[in-house]
């Protein structure tokens, strides 16, 4: 998420999850400021038996992005043979 944008206390934002590969992955991901603490938020879109829409939400402790920003470079000197 863009760390330059300040999220006001008790507010949040979510974006479409472009990395969703399985139904168990959230449809939206984002951040929420709960009493001054920035936390991760995930949201799933669901359907009721009558065809209505409801949303499942999970709030969890903030964790750093697991994807590396840049691929590490490997040089010939790194190869042991």
Backbone as a printed PyTorch tensor [residue, N CA C, xyz], in Angstrom:
tensor([[[  0.8350,  -1.1710,   0.0000],
         [  0.0000,   0.0000,   0.0000],
         [  0.8890,   1.2470,   0.0000]],

        [[  0.3390,   2.3170,  -0.4230],
         [  1.0710,   3.5800,  -0.5110],
         [  1.2300,   4.1640,   0.8810]],

        [[  2.4540,   4.1380,   1.4170],
         [  2.7010,   4.6230,   2.7770],
         [  2.7030,   6.1470,   2.8540]],

        [[  2.6470,   6.8560,   1.7190],
         [  2.6410,   8.3140,   1.7110],
         [  1.2580,   8.8700,   2.0520]],

        [[  0.2320,   8.0610,   1.8880],
         [ -1.1340,   8.4780,   2.1520],
         [ -1.4580,   8.2010,   3.6140]],

        [[ -1.8680,   9.2230,   4.3510],
         [ -2.1860,   9.0490,   5.7660],
         [ -3.6500,   8.6440,   5.9160]],

        [[ -3.8710,   7.5620,   6.6260],
         [ -5.2290,   7.1040,   6.8960],
         [ -5.6620,   7.7100,   8.2240]],

        [[ -6.7530,   8.4320,   8.2130],
         [ -7.2540,   9.0620,   9.4270],
         [ -7.7030,   8.0020,  10.4260]],

        [[ -7.6800,   8.3560,  11.7120],
         [ -8.0580,   7.4350,  12.7890],
         [ -9.4750,   6.9300,  12.5490]],

        [[ -9.6420,   5.6260,  12.7250],
         [-10.9120,   4.9150,  12.5700],
         [-11.4760,   4.9900,  11.1500]],

        [[-10.5740,   5.0590,  10.1630],
         [-10.9200,   5.0110,   8.7510],
         [-10.0180,   3.9910,   8.0750]],

        [[-10.3460,   3.6210,   6.8580],
         [ -9.5250,   2.6670,   6.1280],
         [ -9.7730,   2.7700,   4.6470]],

        [[ -9.1200,   1.8830,   3.8970],
         [ -9.2700,   1.8340,   2.4480],
         [ -8.9860,   0.4180,   1.9780]],

        [[ -9.6680,   0.0030,   0.9320],
         [ -9.4210,  -1.3070,   0.3300],
         [ -9.3290,  -1.1480,  -1.1820]],

        [[ -8.6000,  -2.0610,  -1.8030],
         [ -8.4070,  -2.0820,  -3.2420],
         [ -8.6590,  -3.4970,  -3.7400]],

        [[ -9.0670,  -3.6270,  -4.9880],
         [ -9.2450,  -4.9510,  -5.5840],
         [ -7.9420,  -5.7320,  -5.4620]],

        [[ -8.0520,  -7.0040,  -5.1030],
         [ -6.8800,  -7.8570,  -4.9400],
         [ -6.4840,  -8.4250,  -6.3030]],

        [[ -5.4870,  -7.8160,  -6.9340],
         [ -5.0260,  -8.2520,  -8.2490],
         [ -4.2820,  -9.5870,  -8.1930]],

        [[ -3.9540, -10.0720,  -6.9980],
         [ -3.1990, -11.3130,  -6.8320],
         [ -4.0900, -12.4850,  -6.4180]],

        [[ -5.4080, -12.3270,  -6.4640],
         [ -6.3300, -13.3950,  -6.0800],
         [ -6.2130, -14.5410,  -7.0770]],

        [[ -5.8980, -15.7340,  -6.5560],
         [ -5.7580, -16.9080,  -7.4070],
         [ -6.6970, -18.0390,  -6.9760]],

        [[ -7.2160, -17.9700,  -5.7490],
         [ -8.1100, -19.0040,  -5.2280],
         [ -9.3090, -18.3310,  -4.5720]],

        [[-10.4230, -19.0670,  -4.4740],
         [-11.6180, -18.5150,  -3.8280],
         [-11.3570, -18.1000,  -2.3890]],

        [[-10.4160, -18.7690,  -1.7350],
         [-10.1270, -18.4440,  -0.3370],
         [ -9.3640, -17.1220,  -0.1810]],

        [[ -8.7760, -16.6240,  -1.2650],
         [ -8.0750, -15.3400,  -1.2140],
         [ -9.0980, -14.2100,  -1.1990]],

        [[ -8.8060, -13.1110,  -0.4870],
         [ -9.7780, -12.0100,  -0.4160],
         [ -9.9740, -11.3160,  -1.7630]],

        [[-11.1850, -10.7750,  -1.9530],
         [-11.4910, -10.0120,  -3.1600],
         [-10.8800,  -8.6180,  -3.0940]],

        [[-10.7470,  -8.0930,  -1.8820],
         [-10.1880,  -6.7690,  -1.6540],
         [ -9.2180,  -6.8340,  -0.4870]],

        [[ -8.1620,  -6.0170,  -0.5410],
         [ -7.1960,  -5.9180,   0.5550],
         [ -6.8980,  -4.4560,   0.8000]],

        [[ -6.5080,  -4.1350,   2.0310],
         [ -6.1780,  -2.7500,   2.3160],
         [ -5.6690,  -2.5590,   3.7260]],

        [[ -5.8630,  -1.3380,   4.2110],
         [ -5.3890,  -0.9530,   5.5400],
         [ -6.4980,  -0.2120,   6.2620]],

        [[ -6.4600,  -0.3030,   7.5830],
         [ -7.4230,   0.4060,   8.4170],
         [ -6.6740,   0.9510,   9.6300]],

        [[ -7.0540,   2.1440,  10.0630],
         [ -6.4460,   2.7750,  11.2370],
         [ -7.4220,   2.5910,  12.3950]],

        [[ -7.0820,   1.7060,  13.3220],
         [ -7.9350,   1.4210,  14.4760],
         [ -7.3220,   2.0980,  15.6970]],

        [[ -7.9230,   3.1840,  16.1320],
         [ -7.4530,   3.9500,  17.2950],
         [ -5.9660,   4.2780,  17.1990]],

        [[ -5.4990,   4.6170,  15.9890],
         [ -4.1120,   5.0320,  15.7910],
         [ -3.1730,   3.9260,  15.3670]],

        [[ -3.6370,   2.6820,  15.3250],
         [ -2.7840,   1.5630,  14.9020],
         [ -3.1940,   1.1170,  13.4990]],

        [[ -2.2330,   1.1250,  12.5600],
         [ -2.5090,   0.6990,  11.1950],
         [ -2.5220,  -0.8300,  11.1600]],

        [[ -3.6220,  -1.3780,  10.6240],
         [ -3.7880,  -2.8230,  10.5380],
         [ -4.1570,  -3.2010,   9.1120]],

        [[ -3.9310,  -4.4800,   8.7610],
         [ -4.3370,  -4.9950,   7.4560],
         [ -5.8180,  -5.3480,   7.5050]],

        [[ -6.4980,  -5.2000,   6.3700],
         [ -7.8970,  -5.5680,   6.2680],
         [ -8.0810,  -6.3570,   4.9740]],

        [[ -8.8970,  -7.4100,   5.0400],
         [ -9.2320,  -8.2190,   3.8750],
         [-10.7470,  -8.3270,   3.8110]],

        [[-11.2780,  -8.3580,   2.5870],
         [-12.7220,  -8.3670,   2.4080],
         [-13.0910,  -9.3670,   1.3200]],

        [[-14.0980, -10.2030,   1.6130],
         [-14.6090, -11.1850,   0.6700],
         [-16.0440, -10.8280,   0.3190]],

        [[-16.4030, -10.9080,  -0.9570],
         [-17.7710, -10.6830,  -1.4120],
         [-18.4720, -12.0420,  -1.4640]],

        [[-19.6670, -12.1310,  -0.8610],
         [-20.4240, -13.3710,  -0.8030],
         [-21.8660, -13.1370,  -1.2170]],

        [[-22.5660, -14.2130,  -1.5390],
         [-23.9850, -14.1440,  -1.9030],
         [-24.8210, -14.8950,  -0.8680]],

        [[-25.9790, -14.3210,  -0.5320],
         [-26.9290, -15.0010,   0.3390],
         [-27.7110, -16.0090,  -0.4960]],

        [[-28.4710, -16.8840,   0.1560],
         [-29.2920, -17.8620,  -0.5570],
         [-30.3290, -17.1860,  -1.4440]],

        [[-30.7510, -15.9830,  -1.0750],
         [-31.7510, -15.2520,  -1.8620],
         [-31.1170, -14.3540,  -2.9300]],

        [[-29.7950, -14.4250,  -3.0860],
         [-29.1230, -13.6570,  -4.1300],
         [-28.6070, -12.3000,  -3.7060]],

        [[-28.7830, -11.9490,  -2.4400],
         [-28.2480, -10.6860,  -1.9390],
         [-26.7390, -10.7630,  -1.7430]],

        [[-26.1410,  -9.6520,  -1.4530],
         [-24.6910,  -9.5950,  -1.2470],
         [-24.3760,  -9.2940,   0.2070]],

        [[-23.3810,  -9.9930,   0.7440],
         [-22.8460,  -9.6730,   2.0540],
         [-21.3260,  -9.7600,   1.9750]],

        [[-20.6440,  -9.1120,   2.9090],
         [-19.1870,  -9.0120,   2.8770],
         [-18.5860,  -9.5980,   4.1540]],

        [[-17.6060, -10.4710,   3.9830],
         [-16.8340, -10.9890,   5.1010],
         [-15.5910, -10.1340,   5.2530]],

        [[-15.2560,  -9.7850,   6.4800],
         [-14.1220,  -8.9000,   6.7420],
         [-13.1940,  -9.5310,   7.7660]],

        [[-11.8920,  -9.3980,   7.5380],
         [-10.8930,  -9.8550,   8.4990],
         [ -9.9030,  -8.7150,   8.7240]],

        [[ -9.6690,  -8.3700,   9.9760],
         [ -8.6790,  -7.3670,  10.3510],
         [ -7.5600,  -8.0870,  11.0780]],

        [[ -6.3190,  -7.8310,  10.6970],
         [ -5.1840,  -8.4990,  11.3310],
         [ -4.0330,  -7.5150,  11.5130]],

        [[ -3.0730,  -7.9240,  12.3370],
         [ -1.9060,  -7.0780,  12.5680],
         [ -1.1970,  -6.8040,  11.2540]],

        [[ -0.6520,  -5.6050,  11.1320],
         [  0.0630,  -5.1900,   9.9250],
         [  1.2860,  -6.0670,   9.7360]],

        [[  1.4500,  -6.5760,   8.5170],
         [  2.6710,  -7.3240,   8.2190],
         [  3.2820,  -6.7490,   6.9630]],

        [[  4.5550,  -6.8530,   6.8670],
         [  5.2670,  -6.2950,   5.7270],
         [  4.9480,  -7.1020,   4.4790]],

        [[  5.0130,  -6.4490,   3.3230],
         [  4.7700,  -7.0990,   2.0400],
         [  5.7370,  -8.2640,   1.8800]],

        [[  5.2150,  -9.4310,   1.5500],
         [  6.0430, -10.6260,   1.4220],
         [  6.7380, -10.7330,   0.0680]],

        [[  6.2650,  -9.9700,  -0.9170],
         [  6.8670, -10.0170,  -2.2460],
         [  8.1010,  -9.1360,  -2.2830]],

        [[  9.2360,  -9.6360,  -2.7960],
         [ 10.4300,  -8.7910,  -2.8860],
         [ 10.2070,  -7.6590,  -3.8780]],

        [[ 10.6850,  -6.4760,  -3.5370],
         [ 10.5270,  -5.3100,  -4.4030],
         [ 11.3410,  -5.4760,  -5.6860]],

        [[ 12.5260,  -6.0670,  -5.5570],
         [ 13.4110,  -6.2600,  -6.6980],
         [ 13.9940,  -7.6600,  -6.6160]],

        [[ 14.0760,  -8.3400,  -7.7500],
         [ 14.6890,  -9.6670,  -7.7690],
         [ 16.1730,  -9.5160,  -7.4380]],

        [[ 16.6930, -10.3810,  -6.5580],
         [ 18.1290, -10.3030,  -6.2700],
         [ 18.9290, -10.7360,  -7.4940]],

        [[ 19.9930, -10.0150,  -7.7400],
         [ 20.8490, -10.3580,  -8.8730],
         [ 21.8450, -11.4240,  -8.4520]],

        [[ 22.0780, -12.3860,  -9.3280],
         [ 23.0540, -13.4490,  -9.0670],
         [ 24.1500, -13.2990, -10.1040]],

        [[ 25.3700, -13.2190,  -9.5970],
         [ 26.4980, -13.1010, -10.5200],
         [ 27.2170, -14.4420, -10.6180]],

        [[ 28.1070, -14.5750, -11.5790],
         [ 28.8680, -15.8060, -11.7570],
         [ 29.6860, -16.1360, -10.5170]],

        [[ 30.1160, -15.1220,  -9.7790],
         [ 30.9370, -15.3720,  -8.5750],
         [ 30.1020, -15.9770,  -7.4530]],

        [[ 28.7640, -15.9150,  -7.5370],
         [ 27.9010, -16.5040,  -6.5210],
         [ 27.7030, -18.0050,  -6.7340]],

        [[ 28.0080, -18.5030,  -7.9180],
         [ 27.8070, -19.9140,  -8.2400],
         [ 29.0510, -20.6900,  -7.7980]],

        [[ 28.8800, -21.7580,  -6.9960],
         [ 30.0260, -22.4530,  -6.4130],
         [ 30.7740, -23.3690,  -7.3730]],

        [[ 30.3820, -23.4860,  -8.6180],
         [ 31.0990, -24.3790,  -9.5370],
         [ 31.4750, -23.6910, -10.8060]]])
